[in-house]
Structures are given as C-alpha cells and as structure tokens.
Amino acid sequence: EFKPHIFIVAEEAYRNVQGQLEPVNQSLVVSGESGAGKTWTSRCLMKYYATVAASSSVVQSQDTVERIERRVLDSNPIMEAFGNACTLRNNNSSRFGKYIQLQLD
C-alpha cells in the first residue's frame, strides 16, 4: 500500500547478501525525474552500507566507521563530474546514468 522506503529496501538487500550460505548478489535501481533526489538517495544508500558493513564486522571504533563512510561518499563527486549540465529544474543535472558497485566482505 505504501511506496518503498529507502532504508527498508536497503536493509532487505543487505540481509539477502549476508543471510545466505551462498551470498546472493543484489541490485538497487534508483530512478526518477530530474531533481527527484536520485543523487541524495544514492548517497544515503552508500552511507547506510558503509555504516552497516563496518558495524557488522568486529567491533570497530567510530573513527573506522567514519573512515569507511568517507571513502565511499568521496567517490560520488567523481561520478557526478561527467556530463553535468544546467537545466530549468536543476543547476547540476547529470546527462548520463551512473553505475556504482559496492562490494562488501
């Protein structure tokens, strides 16, 4: 009845990867119109996975979690640098799709 929530979908995908004897690859497609929040949603997903992956391994300090999160999030501007243009709805609109692959171990 409700639209899927970003963190519920993210958690379900993470459990599908981690909860199997043989891990199952997962894909999340973030789509929408210009200005719909695709970049923001992707950043939230990457931050969530960086935090969850760091906290699910051995107990690690907050510095380690923040370092992993920063490395993941710092990759986003590089991807956004290709093909951006100004539109009426968005001053920094991407002209191309992005493919981001996170590998958790």
Legacy VTK file of the C-alpha trace (Angstrom):
# vtk DataFile Version 3.0
C-alpha trace
ASCII
DATASET POLYDATA
POINTS 105 float
0.000 0.000 0.000
2.912 2.354 0.682
5.777 3.338 -1.562
9.002 1.505 -0.660
11.152 3.308 1.889
14.843 3.683 1.046
16.148 2.151 4.282
13.712 -0.778 4.281
14.795 -1.674 0.740
18.465 -1.203 1.692
18.141 -3.435 4.756
16.312 -6.154 2.820
19.008 -6.171 0.131
21.758 -6.299 2.777
20.082 -9.221 4.561
19.765 -11.069 1.247
23.507 -10.729 0.748
24.560 -11.548 4.311
21.897 -14.066 5.288
22.729 -16.780 2.791
25.211 -19.650 2.922
25.985 -18.685 -0.657
25.582 -14.874 -0.821
23.042 -13.613 -3.345
24.062 -10.577 -5.396
21.641 -7.666 -5.107
20.960 -4.657 -7.327
19.171 -1.468 -6.408
17.958 0.842 -9.156
17.491 4.471 -8.150
15.466 6.263 -10.806
13.311 9.327 -11.212
12.910 12.645 -12.962
15.433 15.461 -12.853
15.504 16.894 -9.356
13.703 13.896 -7.832
16.528 13.155 -5.377
18.413 10.316 -7.058
21.835 11.614 -6.013
20.666 12.236 -2.448
19.112 8.754 -2.277
22.290 7.156 -3.633
24.362 8.995 -1.021
22.019 7.786 1.723
22.341 4.207 0.473
26.142 4.391 0.322
26.303 5.910 3.814
23.963 3.222 5.151
26.013 0.375 3.660
29.301 1.872 4.849
27.919 2.113 8.386
26.262 -1.319 8.435
29.215 -3.116 6.856
31.656 -1.565 9.324
29.469 -2.307 12.348
28.729 -5.915 11.336
32.391 -6.901 11.381
34.470 -6.950 14.518
33.672 -4.156 16.933
35.374 -1.143 15.436
35.921 2.376 16.628
33.825 5.278 15.414
36.925 6.524 13.548
36.971 3.353 11.438
33.275 3.671 10.572
33.739 7.320 9.617
36.829 6.496 7.510
34.948 3.828 5.523
31.933 6.094 5.125
34.133 8.973 3.900
35.913 6.769 1.330
32.598 5.594 -0.099
30.981 9.035 -0.149
34.073 10.722 -1.620
33.682 8.619 -4.760
30.317 10.227 -5.606
31.597 13.658 -6.823
33.933 11.912 -9.241
30.968 10.115 -10.792
28.929 13.334 -10.863
31.684 15.239 -12.693
30.880 13.581 -16.022
28.142 15.027 -18.229
26.570 17.567 -15.910
24.582 20.478 -17.313
22.248 23.221 -16.141
18.505 22.627 -16.590
15.455 24.643 -15.558
14.818 22.339 -12.587
18.365 21.508 -11.528
21.539 23.592 -11.761
23.743 20.484 -11.765
21.770 17.872 -13.674
23.546 14.740 -14.879
23.179 13.869 -18.546
24.233 10.249 -18.008
23.264 7.424 -15.717
25.654 6.271 -13.034
26.675 2.769 -12.174
28.050 2.320 -8.679
29.155 -1.089 -7.466
29.778 -1.700 -3.766
31.460 -4.929 -2.745
31.019 -5.918 0.877
33.107 -8.601 2.527
LINES 1 106
105 0 1 2 3 4 5 6 7 8 9 10 11 12 13 14 15 16 17 18 19 20 21 22 23 24 25 26 27 28 29 30 31 32 33 34 35 36 37 38 39 40 41 42 43 44 45 46 47 48 49 50 51 52 53 54 55 56 57 58 59 60 61 62 63 64 65 66 67 68 69 70 71 72 73 74 75 76 77 78 79 80 81 82 83 84 85 86 87 88 89 90 91 92 93 94 95 96 97 98 99 100 101 102 103 104
